[in-house]
Amino acid sequence: MTRAFKMLSFQAATLVASALMMSAVSQMTRAAPAPAAAVQIDNFTFKAPVVTVKPGTTVTWTNRDDIPHTVVSKDGVFKSKVLDTGDQFSFTFAKPGQFGYYCSLHPHMTGTIVVKG
Amino acid sequence: MLDGLDGERRDFLKCMAWAGTGALFTFSAGVGGSIGLDAALASPPNGTAVQPFTFVQLSDSHIGFNKPPNADAKATFAEAIAKVKALSVKPDFIIHTGDVSQLSRDDQFDDAEQMLKAAGLPVFFIPGEHDMLDPDGGKAFLQRFGKETQGAGWYSFDHRGVHFVALVNVADLKPGGMGNLGPEQLKWLKSDLTGRSSSTPIVVFAHIPLWTVYADWGWGTDDAAEALKLLARFGSVTVLNGHIHQITQKIEGRIAFHTARSTAFPQPAPGTAPSPGPLKVPPEQLHSMLGITDALLVRGRDRIALIDSTLSA
């Protein structure tokens, strides 16, 4: 247990350190445009079912259907309000990982954002 | 035509072909005959000692919807309510099988509630997925339309010897899945049915169909089989659903399944369009694709007749 705790504290320290480094990096590169990606919702599908982006990318979903949809992370990472026709939802993916999501009204609609450095 | 009442399964199958044009269905122990709507109205089934009662199913009013093919879902809902009021036999109550609103907004729920008051009848509700869109995931609906209910809004009641069960299959939907009842509700259903005589006619209503109409569009309920297993011992079970904005029906054992038309907009037949989005029919066709369902119960015969009629009829 002590070992696990030490491991955790080490990880936490690393996280803090990398967060500090990242904020330093973002200070330095302020002039560069923030990376962005778009996912259209059309015909009851997420038009790009798998989108791969770099950490720090803001992904924007736009509902092109006549029926409302939502964008909800499978793991509780993000959750949009209901998106009526033309409404948008954005989320910035800071960390690498695979983020599966679905429409909570029509759960057969699924997609994944892959964040890779 | 009336001798079809005691007919064979093939008669029922025959009528499936013209079901969409408005038909009267009668069920006896799950299979039965059918008679044409006109014939039924001209000469209603008789010979029973018990006075029949009726109730009406309204579905998918989508109050707030204002896009093609229907710029005013409120107006067509008002027409549906006027149709209910004009029925020759006054129904005992109305059931609304969900998607009362388009976006779960208070003004939309309020409009629906006010308009239904005009019918002057008790109304029993269950939510559709469009009624779960408030920040609290369905609380707004339950506070207004489901005060005495359990869990996500399920309940049961008895009326003139018939047991009505209202199920919710639009809460806590799972990624990649379809409709979902969930273990808590199934447990409740089991205890709700325990001790009831198998001869009690059962009417189950829920928003999404309790059988898989079309999996690619999510038109089914993942754990419906568990609910149907609990219902299998009853001699007469009628399952009334909405969600797909068109009439479909089937018989499985002693269970009769039926989906109602919407009062707001039609949806395409399974797989006939790129998506289940609203079917954009010309204005002159719209009213023939919207409608209400009138259900007639004759006690002692375990039969339920369902009459679908359109807003243009």
Chai-1 contact restraints between the chains, C-beta under 6 A:
chainA,res_idxA,chainB,res_idxB,connection_type,confidence,min_distance_angstrom,max_distance_angstrom,comment,restraint_id
A,N43,B,P274,contact,1.0,0.0,6.0,A-B,restraint_1
A,N43,B,S275,contact,1.0,0.0,6.0,A-B,restraint_2
A,F44,B,S275,contact,1.0,0.0,6.0,A-B,restraint_3
A,D65,B,G277,contact,1.0,0.0,6.0,A-B,restraint_4
A,D66,B,K67,contact,1.0,0.0,6.0,A-B,restraint_5
A,D66,B,G277,contact,1.0,0.0,6.0,A-B,restraint_6
A,D66,B,P278,contact,1.0,0.0,6.0,A-B,restraint_7
A,I67,B,G277,contact,1.0,0.0,6.0,A-B,restraint_8
A,K74,B,P175,contact,1.0,0.0,6.0,A-B,restraint_9
A,V82,B,L103,contact,1.0,0.0,6.0,A-B,restraint_10
A,V82,B,L133,contact,1.0,0.0,6.0,A-B,restraint_11
A,Y102,B,P175,contact,1.0,0.0,6.0,A-B,restraint_12
A,S104,B,L173,contact,1.0,0.0,6.0,A-B,restraint_13
A,L105,B,E129,contact,1.0,0.0,6.0,A-B,restraint_14
A,H106,B,G218,contact,1.0,0.0,6.0,A-B,restraint_15
A,P107,B,L173,contact,1.0,0.0,6.0,A-B,restraint_16
A,P107,B,K174,contact,1.0,0.0,6.0,A-B,restraint_17
A,P107,B,P175,contact,1.0,0.0,6.0,A-B,restraint_18
A,P107,B,G177,contact,1.0,0.0,6.0,A-B,restraint_19
A,H108,B,G218,contact,1.0,0.0,6.0,A-B,restraint_20
A,T110,B,P175,contact,1.0,0.0,6.0,A-B,restraint_21
A,T110,B,G176,contact,1.0,0.0,6.0,A-B,restraint_22
